[in-house]
Structures are given as structure tokens and as C-alpha cells.
Amino acid sequence: MMDEEREQRLALEGRAQFSSVEREAVYRAIFERRDVRRNFLPMPIADEVLARLLNAAHHAGSVGFMQPWDFVVVRGAETKRAVKRLFQHTNEAASRRYKKPRAELYRSLKLEGIEESTINLCVTCTRQRGGPHVLGRSTVRDTDLYSTCCAIQNLWLAARAEGIGVGWVSILNHAALKRVLGIPKPVKVLAYLCLGYVSEFAVRPDLETAGWRARLPVRELVHYETWGNRL
């Protein structure tokens, strides 16, 4: 009931503009969001906090209001260990794609926090939800996947506002992951996330600090009226 009342209150307040403080808080969450793989603390995430994060994710926009996402919450050490083994196997194969010195840099990167984080969260997309004819999806079938990514970003920003780090583990074999978590075959895995309170949030993304890649200037990515037309 409290969540429903809060949503109603926020909906009413939403008719007015954000205050400057509220607006700055939104931008702060965006700019200070990090893909966190280290510095996790052994501090539990309270059930009510996790519920807030999942509710924020659930309020993402979705094509045809199909809400295709589900969330598998993983706390057990045994399950985390099984997923960690999947990561190690896939990561070793990935590392062989690079040549020196890139390969050495790759192997030095910490790319997951599966066992260190308090909670692991697998986010899925049920592509059949809403039936065969979902409003707005007839021409771009993958909009259900895009919608689920919006839910992930909602959760990520809400987590940053709660002081919780989130790391996306993309180096996993999703077919094998589905077997570990008992996810039905028709359901699509979108993300495996590591959540937990951290001792600090990095000033810059880890890959930028490590010299893997630099942030592109936004002015080089904006086109006006037609592709390639920049001011």
C-alpha cells in the first residue's frame, strides 16, 4: 500500500517541474553511475531497498506496455560459485582473442564481482509476453529487448542513488547460465548483474582508467537533420 501511495503522490507531484536540487540529483546519478567490479562491502542489501530497486526497474518504459522483464535474485554462495565457474571458462576463451600487449592488459582487468557482491541479479526478457501482436512491435521486433535494457538502466541509476554498486557481467555463456538458474528455454537472458554496497565509486570508469578505451566527445556523435552534418 505504501508503494502505491508513493506512486500516486509522485504522479501528482510530477505535474510540476523538478526543483533544481532534484534535477541535479538525477544528473548526478547518471554521471556517477559506474560498472562496479570491485570494492564490494560485506553489507547486506535490505529487502525493502531491493524492492525499491526492482520497482524502479519495473517502471521502465516498454513497447506496447508488454513489461517483458523478469528478475532472478541470487544470494546463495553455491549458485554464485557455479556462475563464477561459467565466467572463468568463458573469460579464458575471450582472452585468447587478443594479442600482446592487449592480451596482457585484458588479463589484468577485473571483469566481475560475482562472489564478492551481496546479490546477483539475472534480468530476462520473455519475448512472447503480450501475445503475438504487441502494439508498436510489428516492424521492430527487438523493441522488447530494448525495453528490458531500459529497465536495467532504471535499476542501475536507482542503485547509484542508494549507494549501491552494480556490475554487468557480460562474459557468460547464456545457455549454460540458463541451465544453472533453471530459466525456461524460450526466455531470453539479457543481463547478469552484481549488486552490493561499495567502499567507493570510481571517479572514472575502470576501462577508461586502465587505458582500454577513452570516452568519445559527444560533439562527434551528434548529427543535425542528416547523417554527417555536424555544427
C-alpha beads as a LAMMPS data file, in Angstrom:
LAMMPS data file: protein, C-alpha beads

231 atoms
230 bonds

1 atom types
1 bond types

-500.0 500.0 xlo xhi
-500.0 500.0 ylo yhi
-500.0 500.0 zlo zhi

Masses

1 110.0

Atoms # bond

1 1 1 0.000 0.000 0.000
2 1 1 2.808 2.386 0.853
3 1 1 4.366 1.861 -2.585
4 1 1 1.021 2.566 -4.272
5 1 1 0.521 5.728 -2.226
6 1 1 4.049 6.837 -3.017
7 1 1 3.498 6.270 -6.740
8 1 1 0.258 8.246 -6.622
9 1 1 1.939 11.081 -4.748
10 1 1 4.835 11.160 -7.196
11 1 1 2.394 11.117 -10.112
12 1 1 0.614 14.160 -8.710
13 1 1 3.863 15.944 -7.975
14 1 1 5.075 15.047 -11.451
15 1 1 2.769 17.695 -12.881
16 1 1 5.174 20.317 -11.593
17 1 1 8.746 20.846 -12.691
18 1 1 11.632 19.338 -10.789
19 1 1 13.353 21.626 -8.346
20 1 1 16.966 22.487 -9.119
21 1 1 18.083 20.149 -6.312
22 1 1 16.012 17.268 -7.693
23 1 1 17.264 17.913 -11.209
24 1 1 20.898 17.938 -10.093
25 1 1 20.351 14.661 -8.227
26 1 1 19.139 12.990 -11.426
27 1 1 22.161 14.174 -13.373
28 1 1 24.496 13.191 -10.533
29 1 1 23.166 9.621 -10.595
30 1 1 23.708 9.499 -14.364
31 1 1 27.235 10.882 -14.346
32 1 1 28.387 8.958 -11.253
33 1 1 26.950 5.602 -12.327
34 1 1 29.722 3.047 -12.697
35 1 1 30.079 -0.541 -13.841
36 1 1 31.346 -1.834 -10.490
37 1 1 33.511 -4.952 -10.213
38 1 1 35.481 -4.243 -7.004
39 1 1 35.303 -2.630 -3.558
40 1 1 32.150 -4.542 -2.545
41 1 1 31.415 -4.492 1.187
42 1 1 30.021 -7.450 3.183
43 1 1 26.916 -5.411 3.981
44 1 1 23.519 -6.925 3.199
45 1 1 21.020 -5.133 0.988
46 1 1 17.798 -4.859 2.966
47 1 1 14.701 -6.403 1.404
48 1 1 12.945 -3.048 1.254
49 1 1 15.890 -1.489 -0.587
50 1 1 15.983 -4.326 -3.124
51 1 1 12.230 -3.924 -3.545
52 1 1 12.728 -0.234 -4.370
53 1 1 15.340 -1.075 -6.990
54 1 1 13.171 -3.736 -8.621
55 1 1 10.167 -1.412 -8.562
56 1 1 12.231 1.278 -10.276
57 1 1 13.230 -1.253 -12.936
58 1 1 9.613 -2.317 -13.333
59 1 1 8.603 1.276 -14.087
60 1 1 10.720 1.481 -17.222
61 1 1 9.001 2.223 -20.491
62 1 1 8.140 -0.810 -22.597
63 1 1 6.796 -1.180 -26.102
64 1 1 3.069 -1.889 -26.051
65 1 1 3.307 -1.837 -22.226
66 1 1 4.296 -5.515 -22.511
67 1 1 6.684 -5.383 -19.497
68 1 1 8.756 -8.316 -20.792
69 1 1 11.251 -8.448 -17.927
70 1 1 11.720 -10.884 -15.033
71 1 1 14.335 -10.796 -12.280
72 1 1 16.079 -13.820 -10.765
73 1 1 17.572 -12.846 -7.388
74 1 1 20.647 -14.895 -6.446
75 1 1 22.050 -14.798 -2.900
76 1 1 23.338 -18.344 -2.395
77 1 1 27.096 -18.945 -2.367
78 1 1 26.773 -22.239 -4.237
79 1 1 24.873 -20.666 -7.112
80 1 1 27.319 -17.761 -7.291
81 1 1 30.195 -20.231 -7.371
82 1 1 28.618 -22.093 -10.279
83 1 1 28.157 -18.847 -12.221
84 1 1 31.733 -17.824 -11.403
85 1 1 32.974 -21.051 -12.985
86 1 1 30.995 -20.212 -16.121
87 1 1 32.635 -16.794 -16.202
88 1 1 36.146 -18.207 -15.758
89 1 1 35.679 -20.632 -18.633
90 1 1 34.235 -18.013 -20.982
91 1 1 36.734 -15.363 -19.948
92 1 1 39.695 -17.607 -20.669
93 1 1 38.389 -18.206 -24.182
94 1 1 37.804 -14.454 -24.636
95 1 1 41.337 -13.609 -23.542
96 1 1 42.798 -15.709 -26.376
97 1 1 41.255 -13.355 -28.948
98 1 1 43.787 -10.638 -28.159
99 1 1 47.480 -10.400 -28.926
100 1 1 50.172 -8.824 -26.791
101 1 1 50.172 -6.272 -25.235
102 1 1 46.369 -6.089 -25.448
103 1 1 46.063 -9.654 -24.147
104 1 1 48.136 -8.816 -21.066
105 1 1 46.026 -5.749 -20.378
106 1 1 42.856 -7.807 -20.799
107 1 1 44.010 -10.412 -18.286
108 1 1 44.836 -7.671 -15.778
109 1 1 41.270 -6.318 -15.820
110 1 1 38.782 -7.293 -13.122
111 1 1 35.628 -8.022 -15.086
112 1 1 33.235 -9.402 -12.462
113 1 1 32.310 -9.333 -8.786
114 1 1 30.107 -12.404 -8.721
115 1 1 31.154 -13.849 -5.367
116 1 1 32.143 -10.570 -3.717
117 1 1 28.793 -8.853 -4.255
118 1 1 25.868 -9.338 -1.889
119 1 1 23.273 -10.064 -4.555
120 1 1 23.452 -11.302 -8.124
121 1 1 20.532 -10.460 -10.370
122 1 1 19.709 -12.098 -13.681
123 1 1 17.429 -9.965 -15.852
124 1 1 15.478 -11.773 -18.560
125 1 1 13.119 -10.918 -21.396
126 1 1 10.037 -13.041 -22.117
127 1 1 9.550 -12.278 -25.783
128 1 1 6.147 -13.946 -26.001
129 1 1 4.603 -11.787 -23.275
130 1 1 1.649 -9.784 -24.535
131 1 1 0.781 -12.291 -27.253
132 1 1 1.692 -12.413 -30.947
133 1 1 0.612 -8.845 -31.730
134 1 1 2.137 -6.347 -29.328
135 1 1 1.241 -2.752 -30.068
136 1 1 4.197 -0.933 -31.642
137 1 1 6.316 -4.051 -32.153
138 1 1 5.190 -5.203 -35.577
139 1 1 8.010 -3.525 -37.518
140 1 1 10.845 -3.582 -34.961
141 1 1 10.713 -6.960 -33.223
142 1 1 13.637 -6.272 -30.893
143 1 1 11.924 -3.431 -29.074
144 1 1 11.145 -5.879 -26.262
145 1 1 14.883 -6.301 -25.756
146 1 1 15.377 -2.537 -25.825
147 1 1 12.598 -2.171 -23.242
148 1 1 14.323 -4.627 -20.915
149 1 1 17.570 -2.663 -21.247
150 1 1 15.624 0.428 -20.134
151 1 1 14.563 -1.490 -17.021
152 1 1 18.200 -2.372 -16.329
153 1 1 19.249 1.270 -16.631
154 1 1 16.438 2.334 -14.288
155 1 1 17.679 -0.158 -11.703
156 1 1 21.288 0.950 -12.203
157 1 1 20.528 4.623 -11.596
158 1 1 18.290 3.878 -8.616
159 1 1 21.064 1.714 -7.166
160 1 1 23.561 4.566 -7.507
161 1 1 21.158 6.844 -5.646
162 1 1 21.002 4.198 -2.880
163 1 1 24.819 3.984 -2.711
164 1 1 24.789 0.500 -4.243
165 1 1 27.229 -0.545 -6.933
166 1 1 26.117 -2.558 -9.963
167 1 1 28.346 -4.527 -12.311
168 1 1 27.177 -6.113 -15.569
169 1 1 28.857 -9.484 -16.223
170 1 1 28.597 -9.915 -19.974
171 1 1 31.280 -12.600 -20.318
172 1 1 28.981 -15.558 -19.746
173 1 1 27.521 -18.319 -21.871
174 1 1 23.811 -17.597 -21.533
175 1 1 22.716 -21.108 -22.476
176 1 1 24.834 -22.515 -19.650
177 1 1 23.650 -19.769 -17.291
178 1 1 20.025 -20.671 -18.008
179 1 1 20.732 -24.261 -17.002
180 1 1 22.267 -23.132 -13.699
181 1 1 19.315 -20.864 -12.888
182 1 1 16.572 -23.075 -14.333
183 1 1 15.406 -20.426 -16.785
184 1 1 12.987 -21.800 -19.417
185 1 1 14.392 -22.184 -22.916
186 1 1 12.107 -19.601 -24.633
187 1 1 13.134 -16.883 -22.148
188 1 1 15.992 -14.620 -23.223
189 1 1 18.749 -13.711 -20.742
190 1 1 19.623 -10.021 -21.057
191 1 1 21.952 -9.310 -18.160
192 1 1 23.687 -10.819 -15.154
193 1 1 24.291 -8.088 -12.576
194 1 1 26.305 -7.942 -9.356
195 1 1 24.833 -5.669 -6.666
196 1 1 26.307 -4.524 -3.376
197 1 1 27.340 -1.609 -1.242
198 1 1 30.873 -0.471 -2.055
199 1 1 33.634 1.372 -0.219
200 1 1 33.849 3.922 -3.030
201 1 1 32.698 4.712 -6.543
202 1 1 35.477 5.353 -9.047
203 1 1 35.806 8.857 -10.432
204 1 1 36.159 7.448 -13.943
205 1 1 35.065 4.132 -15.495
206 1 1 37.562 1.324 -14.825
207 1 1 38.198 0.661 -18.522
208 1 1 38.962 4.331 -19.091
209 1 1 41.368 4.388 -16.131
210 1 1 43.060 1.202 -17.352
211 1 1 43.599 2.701 -20.809
212 1 1 41.342 0.217 -22.594
213 1 1 39.225 2.931 -24.201
214 1 1 38.588 6.650 -23.826
215 1 1 35.247 8.422 -23.743
216 1 1 34.333 9.838 -27.137
217 1 1 33.480 13.551 -27.319
218 1 1 29.696 13.842 -27.568
219 1 1 30.002 16.561 -30.231
220 1 1 31.443 13.936 -32.606
221 1 1 28.341 11.775 -32.182
222 1 1 25.633 14.348 -32.845
223 1 1 24.276 14.881 -36.369
224 1 1 21.805 17.566 -37.429
225 1 1 18.988 16.854 -39.872
226 1 1 21.088 14.319 -41.840
227 1 1 23.926 11.932 -41.034
228 1 1 27.327 13.562 -41.118
229 1 1 26.013 17.105 -40.788
230 1 1 27.727 18.468 -37.668
231 1 1 27.928 22.001 -36.403

Bonds

1 1 1 2
2 1 2 3
3 1 3 4
4 1 4 5
5 1 5 6
6 1 6 7
7 1 7 8
8 1 8 9
9 1 9 10
10 1 10 11
11 1 11 12
12 1 12 13
13 1 13 14
14 1 14 15
15 1 15 16
16 1 16 17
17 1 17 18
18 1 18 19
19 1 19 20
20 1 20 21
21 1 21 22
22 1 22 23
23 1 23 24
24 1 24 25
25 1 25 26
26 1 26 27
27 1 27 28
28 1 28 29
29 1 29 30
30 1 30 31
31 1 31 32
32 1 32 33
33 1 33 34
34 1 34 35
35 1 35 36
36 1 36 37
37 1 37 38
38 1 38 39
39 1 39 40
40 1 40 41
41 1 41 42
42 1 42 43
43 1 43 44
44 1 44 45
45 1 45 46
46 1 46 47
47 1 47 48
48 1 48 49
49 1 49 50
50 1 50 51
51 1 51 52
52 1 52 53
53 1 53 54
54 1 54 55
55 1 55 56
56 1 56 57
57 1 57 58
58 1 58 59
59 1 59 60
60 1 60 61
61 1 61 62
62 1 62 63
63 1 63 64
64 1 64 65
65 1 65 66
66 1 66 67
67 1 67 68
68 1 68 69
69 1 69 70
70 1 70 71
71 1 71 72
72 1 72 73
73 1 73 74
74 1 74 75
75 1 75 76
76 1 76 77
77 1 77 78
78 1 78 79
79 1 79 80
80 1 80 81
81 1 81 82
82 1 82 83
83 1 83 84
84 1 84 85
85 1 85 86
86 1 86 87
87 1 87 88
88 1 88 89
89 1 89 90
90 1 90 91
91 1 91 92
92 1 92 93
93 1 93 94
94 1 94 95
95 1 95 96
96 1 96 97
97 1 97 98
98 1 98 99
99 1 99 100
100 1 100 101
101 1 101 102
102 1 102 103
103 1 103 104
104 1 104 105
105 1 105 106
106 1 106 107
107 1 107 108
108 1 108 109
109 1 109 110
110 1 110 111
111 1 111 112
112 1 112 113
113 1 113 114
114 1 114 115
115 1 115 116
116 1 116 117
117 1 117 118
118 1 118 119
119 1 119 120
120 1 120 121
121 1 121 122
122 1 122 123
123 1 123 124
124 1 124 125
125 1 125 126
126 1 126 127
127 1 127 128
128 1 128 129
129 1 129 130
130 1 130 131
131 1 131 132
132 1 132 133
133 1 133 134
134 1 134 135
135 1 135 136
136 1 136 137
137 1 137 138
138 1 138 139
139 1 139 140
140 1 140 141
141 1 141 142
142 1 142 143
143 1 143 144
144 1 144 145
145 1 145 146
146 1 146 147
147 1 147 148
148 1 148 149
149 1 149 150
150 1 150 151
151 1 151 152
152 1 152 153
153 1 153 154
154 1 154 155
155 1 155 156
156 1 156 157
157 1 157 158
158 1 158 159
159 1 159 160
160 1 160 161
161 1 161 162
162 1 162 163
163 1 163 164
164 1 164 165
165 1 165 166
166 1 166 167
167 1 167 168
168 1 168 169
169 1 169 170
170 1 170 171
171 1 171 172
172 1 172 173
173 1 173 174
174 1 174 175
175 1 175 176
176 1 176 177
177 1 177 178
178 1 178 179
179 1 179 180
180 1 180 181
181 1 181 182
182 1 182 183
183 1 183 184
184 1 184 185
185 1 185 186
186 1 186 187
187 1 187 188
188 1 188 189
189 1 189 190
190 1 190 191
191 1 191 192
192 1 192 193
193 1 193 194
194 1 194 195
195 1 195 196
196 1 196 197
197 1 197 198
198 1 198 199
199 1 199 200
200 1 200 201
201 1 201 202
202 1 202 203
203 1 203 204
204 1 204 205
205 1 205 206
206 1 206 207
207 1 207 208
208 1 208 209
209 1 209 210
210 1 210 211
211 1 211 212
212 1 212 213
213 1 213 214
214 1 214 215
215 1 215 216
216 1 216 217
217 1 217 218
218 1 218 219
219 1 219 220
220 1 220 221
221 1 221 222
222 1 222 223
223 1 223 224
224 1 224 225
225 1 225 226
226 1 226 227
227 1 227 228
228 1 228 229
229 1 229 230
230 1 230 231
